[in-house]
Amino acid sequence: MMHKNFISVLILLFGFLGGCTTTGSNQTKTTTDQEKTARLNLELGMAYMEKKDYEKAMKRLQKAIKIDPRYADAHNAIAILYSRLGEDEKAGTHFKKAVELAPDDPGALNNYGQYLCSHDQREQAETMFKRALENPLYRTPEIAHLNAGICAKENGDLEQAEIHFRAALKKNPKLAPALFQMADLSFQLKRYLQARAYLERYASVARHNPRTLWLAIRTERALGNQDAEASYALQLKNQFPDAQETRLLLKSEAN
């Protein structure tokens, strides 16, 4: 299953596929109709996925692939769905197929890179992220940088992770997951003032969650700011009483 830190990208191109204009050939018209039907099923499948109605999403995405087995976006979408359902082997098969069918698609490359990294295939994952970033038409390169950074960080390469996180934030200074990752990385490197600064930037663009609050508590504790530590601790206890981070906080306070 993909690590929860990663961000998966589904690319859906709205509008009709090129080829809607028929040439009078029955075969061409049939192919065009198949493409339209496959696309409709992909769109419905993604809508059901958004609503977490995975059973209906699966039926639609399987139908899209049955209609058009070479539909890369459908393979990409169903791979993400299989990942959410914990069916890793099937997810990997479809991620790989999506890249084979659309070798220059940055979204598919990014997603396959995540999958490979989560399965300890870091070198292959780096290749996928690099290929995604080489596409000058990639609309959200910060996502591939973020995921490449997470991959490097989880493999202990903090220097490479920092390079990617900074690149992600250069592209999008308000990318909340990258701000959190830089805060966490700074904390690991004992750059506590820098960690605080990134957490403050995070709080300006996103709501705190158990992970960010726990990191803020430890950061302020390291800086000796008891008032700020107590404020974050109160937020964590009140807003997320059942979170694992709250249990860690209570354990640390008891020691």
PyMOL commands that set and color helices and strands:
alter all, ss='L'
color gray80, all
select helices_A, chain A and resi 26-50+54-67+72-84+88-101+106-118+122-133+141-154+158-171+176-188+192-205+210-223+226-239+244-254
alter helices_A, ss='H'
color red, helices_A
deselect
rebuild
show_as cartoon
